[in-house]
């Protein structure tokens, strides 16, 4: 009867028991934007080893499943385990089985901010926007190669063992799932990593050094990528991996999809902007004709003439004072050496007599006389 009863779980409430029972959590909370990096977990602590099996409904608790039995033997028996609950799942059920008598356990369901989700999202963002740079970096090539070699060494060991085993050996059936079994071993190692580092740190250090040197040697043997197509392929793989990490690092699916779309549009925004700007320039150049230059007024013309003349005279004086100027050659060719020397010293370049003659010929008085003469000629005609 205790085994068949199903106890409902509630957030923040602790359940203690000493017999095998079934527990179910019914989700009534609709995920909001505040739950972007929120994780919901069921924590199970016990005094001795127990086996915890998770299912999706109450009916599956009583069903006989061959695969569940197989995985229950492979599954590690723990006295402290955590089960993640999907925020969108309607119901999550678990079965607690005691392996020894006089075993007490407690179960608590809680919701909290998980910094690991934020780190996964940030790592995906970094891979997506820096994939082009990382694919061409030698430091990233060797770091990724050594890390991959350390993680894949167990898989390579299982693969080599499967090749050495005879086809009819009973152990071969254990290695049929090869990669799946290796992944399970990796998961088992990571769960007990703290205990391994504390008790077997010498062996762990030797293993890391050995496999690190081997991985570095393999990477050094083949060298970094030099082909442009290979670099582009690695960049696309990193960007795709970054998008997957960004999506998996956010618990709310619509918000995760929106972040992915915004990241893709932001990274490739320069190409549409260039095309739109080029099209706008073409339309504007076809619509607008070149405007004629603005003509100067009489007053602006006189002011500009005085300014440019003064500027040119100052440049001429500066050149005449420079060491590159051949004074004796110029003095031997001009008619008034003293007047030239006064000009170089800062005197005016024209005499008062020349100024009066210029005013008589080109001044306002001369222009008035020319206008009167033109008017008299028109009347005669």
C-alpha positions in Angstrom: 0.0 0.0 0.0 2.8 2.4 0.8 4.4 1.6 -2.6 1.2 2.3 -4.5 0.3 5.6 -2.8 1.4 8.7 -4.7 2.4 11.7 -2.6 2.0 15.2 -4.2 5.0 17.5 -4.0 4.8 21.2 -3.3 7.5 23.9 -3.6 9.5 24.6 -0.5 8.0 21.7 1.5 10.2 18.9 2.8 8.9 15.3 2.8 10.6 12.7 5.1 9.9 9.0 4.9 11.5 5.6 5.5 9.7 3.4 3.0 9.7 3.2 -0.8 7.1 5.6 -2.2 6.0 7.4 -5.4 6.0 11.2 -5.6 4.5 13.5 -8.3 4.7 17.2 -8.9 1.9 19.0 -10.8 3.1 22.2 -12.4 0.5 25.1 -12.1 3.0 28.0 -12.5 3.1 29.5 -16.0 6.7 30.4 -16.9 7.3 34.2 -16.9 10.1 36.4 -18.2 11.6 36.4 -14.7 12.3 32.7 -15.0 14.8 33.1 -17.8 17.7 31.6 -15.8 15.5 29.8 -13.1 16.0 26.1 -12.5 13.5 23.9 -10.6 15.0 20.8 -8.9 13.9 18.0 -6.7 16.5 17.2 -4.1 16.7 13.7 -2.5 18.9 13.1 0.5 19.1 9.7 2.3 21.0 8.1 5.1 22.0 5.1 2.9 22.1 4.3 -0.8 18.8 4.5 -2.7 17.6 4.3 -6.3 15.6 7.2 -7.8 13.7 6.7 -11.1 12.1 9.7 -12.9 9.0 9.4 -15.1 6.5 11.8 -16.7 3.2 10.5 -15.4 1.6 8.4 -12.7 0.8 5.6 -15.1 4.4 5.1 -15.9 5.2 4.5 -12.3 3.4 1.1 -12.4 4.3 0.1 -16.0 6.9 -2.6 -16.6 9.6 -1.2 -18.8 12.6 -3.4 -19.8 14.7 -0.4 -20.6 14.0 1.1 -17.2 15.3 -2.0 -15.5 18.4 -2.0 -17.7 19.2 1.6 -16.9 18.4 1.1 -13.2 21.3 -1.3 -13.1 23.6 1.1 -14.9 22.4 4.1 -12.9 24.5 5.1 -10.0 23.0 4.5 -6.6 23.4 7.7 -4.6 22.3 9.0 -1.2 22.3 12.6 -2.5 20.8 13.3 -6.0 19.1 16.2 -7.8 16.4 15.9 -10.5 15.8 18.8 -12.9 12.1 19.6 -13.5 11.2 21.2 -16.8 9.3 24.4 -16.4 6.9 23.5 -19.2 6.1 19.9 -18.0 2.7 19.4 -16.6 3.6 16.6 -14.3 6.9 15.1 -13.0 6.9 11.8 -11.1 9.6 9.8 -9.4 10.0 6.5 -7.7 12.2 6.1 -4.6 13.3 2.6 -3.9 15.2 1.6 -0.8 18.0 -0.8 -1.1 18.6 -1.4 2.6 16.3 -1.4 5.6 16.3 1.3 8.2 16.9 3.9 5.5 15.5 7.4 5.9 15.3 10.0 3.2 13.9 13.5 2.6 12.6 15.2 -0.6 12.3 18.9 -1.2 11.2 20.8 -4.4 12.6 24.3 -4.8 13.0 27.0 -7.5 16.2 29.1 -7.7 18.3 31.2 -9.9 21.0 29.0 -11.6 24.2 30.8 -12.5 25.2 27.8 -14.6 22.5 28.6 -17.1 23.7 32.2 -17.4 27.3 31.0 -17.9 26.0 28.6 -20.7 24.2 31.5 -22.3 27.2 33.8 -22.1 29.5 31.1 -23.5 27.1 30.6 -26.5 27.1 34.4 -27.0 30.9 34.5 -27.0 31.2 31.6 -29.4 28.7 33.0 -31.8 30.1 36.5 -32.1 33.8 35.5 -31.8 33.6 32.3 -33.9 35.5 33.9 -36.8 38.3 35.1 -34.6 38.6 31.8 -32.7 38.7 29.7 -35.8 41.9 31.5 -36.9 43.5 31.5 -33.4 46.4 29.1 -32.7 45.8 29.4 -29.0 42.2 28.3 -29.3 43.3 25.5 -31.7 45.7 23.9 -29.2 43.4 24.6 -26.1 40.4 23.0 -27.8 42.5 20.1 -29.1 44.0 19.3 -25.6 40.6 19.6 -23.9 38.9 17.4 -26.5 41.7 14.9 -26.1 41.2 14.8 -22.3 37.5 14.3 -22.6 37.6 11.8 -25.5 40.4 9.6 -24.1 37.9 7.4 -22.3 35.9 7.0 -25.5 39.0 6.1 -27.4 40.0 3.6 -24.7 36.6 1.8 -24.9 36.8 1.8 -28.7 40.3 0.2 -28.6 39.1 -2.4 -26.1 36.1 -3.3 -28.4 38.6 -3.9 -31.2 40.8 -6.1 -29.2 37.9 -8.2 -27.7 37.0 -11.4 -29.6 33.6 -11.3 -31.3 32.2 -14.1 -29.2 33.4 -12.8 -25.9 30.7 -12.2 -23.2 32.3 -8.8 -22.5 31.6 -7.8 -26.1 27.9 -7.5 -25.3 28.8 -4.9 -22.6 30.6 -2.9 -25.3 27.8 -3.1 -27.8 26.6 0.3 -26.7 30.3 1.5 -26.7 29.8 5.2 -26.8 26.7 5.2 -24.6 28.5 3.2 -21.9 31.5 5.6 -22.2 29.2 8.6 -21.8 27.8 7.0 -18.7 31.3 6.5 -17.3 32.1 10.2 -18.0 28.9 11.2 -16.2 29.9 8.9 -13.3 33.4 10.4 -13.1 32.1 14.0 -13.1 29.6 13.3 -10.3 32.4 11.9 -8.1 35.1 14.3 -9.3 35.5 15.8 -5.8 36.1 12.5 -4.2 38.5 11.4 -7.0 40.5 14.6 -6.6 40.8 14.1 -2.9 41.7 10.4 -2.8 43.4 9.7 -6.1 44.9 13.1 -7.0 48.3 11.5 -8.0 46.7 9.2 -10.6 44.4 12.0 -11.8 47.4 14.4 -12.2 49.4 11.7 -14.1 46.5 11.0 -16.4 45.9 14.6 -17.2 49.6 15.2 -17.9 50.0 12.1 -20.1 46.8 12.7 -22.1 47.6 16.4 -22.3 51.0 15.8 -23.8 49.6 13.2 -26.2 46.8 15.6 -27.3 49.3 18.4 -27.8 51.6 16.1 -29.9 48.7 15.2 -32.2 47.7 18.8 -32.6 51.3 19.8 -33.2 51.7 17.0 -35.8 48.8 18.2 -37.9 49.2 21.9 -37.2 46.6 24.7 -37.1 44.2 25.1 -39.9 45.5 26.9 -42.9 42.9 26.3 -45.6 40.4 29.1 -45.8 37.5 26.7 -46.3 38.5 24.7 -43.3 38.6 27.9 -41.2 35.1 28.9 -42.5 33.8 25.5 -41.7 35.1 25.6 -38.1 33.7 29.1 -37.7 30.3 28.0 -38.8 30.4 25.0 -36.4 31.4 27.3 -33.5 28.6 29.8 -34.4 26.0 27.0 -34.6 27.3 25.6 -31.3 27.0 29.1 -29.8 23.4 29.4 -30.9 22.6 26.0 -29.4 24.2 27.0 -26.1 22.3 30.3 -26.1 19.0 28.5 -26.7 19.7 25.9 -24.0 20.9 28.5 -21.5 17.5 30.1 -21.3 14.6 28.3 -19.8 11.8 30.3 -21.5 11.5 29.0 -25.1 10.0 32.1 -26.8 12.6 34.4 -25.1 15.4 32.0 -26.1 14.2 32.0 -29.7 14.0 35.8 -29.7 17.6 36.0 -28.4 18.8 33.7 -31.2 17.0 35.7 -33.9 18.3 39.0 -32.5 21.9 37.6 -32.4 21.7 36.4 -36.0 20.3 39.7 -37.2 22.8 41.7 -35.2 25.8 39.8 -36.6 24.6 40.0 -40.2 23.2 43.5 -40.0 26.0 45.2 -41.8 25.2 43.5 -45.1 21.6 44.7 -45.4 22.7 48.2 -44.2 25.3 48.4 -46.9 22.8 47.3 -49.5 20.1 49.7 -48.3 22.6 52.6 -48.1 23.9 51.9 -51.7 20.3 51.8 -53.0 19.5 55.0 -51.2 22.5 56.7 -52.7 21.5 55.6 -56.2 18.0 56.8 -55.8 19.1 60.2 -54.4 21.7 60.6 -57.2 19.1 59.8 -59.9 16.5 62.1 -58.3 18.6 65.1 -57.5 20.5 67.0 -60.3 23.8 68.7 -59.5 23.1 72.3 -58.3 25.0 75.1 -60.1 27.7 76.8 -58.0 26.8 80.0 -56.2 28.3 83.2 -57.8 30.1 85.8 -55.7 28.7 89.2 -55.2 30.7 92.3 -56.0 31.5 92.9 -52.3 32.5 89.3 -51.7 34.7 89.4 -54.9 36.6 92.5 -53.7 37.1 91.1 -50.2 38.3 87.7 -51.5 40.7 89.5 -53.9 42.2 91.5 -51.0 42.6 88.5 -48.8 44.2 86.3 -51.4 46.5 89.1 -52.6 47.7 89.8 -49.0 48.2 86.1 -48.5 50.2 85.7 -51.7 52.4 88.7 -50.9 53.2 87.3 -47.5 54.2 83.9 -49.1 56.4 85.8 -51.6 58.2 87.7 -48.7 58.7 84.5 -46.8 60.3 82.8 -49.8 62.6 85.8 -50.5 63.8 85.6 -46.9 64.5 81.9 -47.1 68.0 80.5 -47.6 66.9 78.8 -50.9 66.3 82.2 -52.5 69.2 83.5 -54.8 69.2 87.2 -54.0 72.1 88.2 -56.2 70.6 86.6 -59.3 67.3 88.4 -58.8 68.9 91.8 -57.9 71.0 91.6 -61.1 67.8 91.2 -63.2 65.4 93.8 -61.7 65.4 97.5 -62.4 64.8 98.8 -58.8 66.8 96.7 -56.3 66.0 99.2 -53.4 62.3 99.0 -54.0 62.5 95.2 -54.0 64.5 95.3 -50.7 61.9 97.5 -49.1 59.1 95.1 -50.2 61.0 92.2 -48.7 61.4 94.2 -45.5 57.6 94.8 -45.3 56.9 97.9 -47.4 53.9 98.1 -49.7 54.3 96.5 -53.1 52.9 99.6 -55.0 53.7 103.3 -54.8 51.1 106.0 -54.1 51.3 107.2 -57.7 50.4 103.7 -58.9 47.5 103.6 -56.5 46.0 106.9 -57.8 46.4 105.8 -61.4 44.6 102.5 -60.6 41.8 104.4 -58.8 41.3 106.7 -61.8 41.2 103.8 -64.3 39.3 101.1 -62.2 37.8 103.0 -59.3 34.1 103.9 -58.8 34.6 107.2 -60.7 35.8 105.5 -63.8 32.9 103.1 -63.7 30.4 106.0 -63.4 32.0 107.8 -66.5 31.8 104.6 -68.5 28.1 104.2 -67.7 27.4 107.7 -68.8 29.3 107.2 -72.1 27.3 104.0 -72.8 24.0 105.8 -72.1 24.9 108.7 -74.5 25.8 106.2 -77.2 22.5 104.4 -76.8 20.5 107.7 -77.0 22.4 108.6 -80.2 21.6 105.2 -81.7 
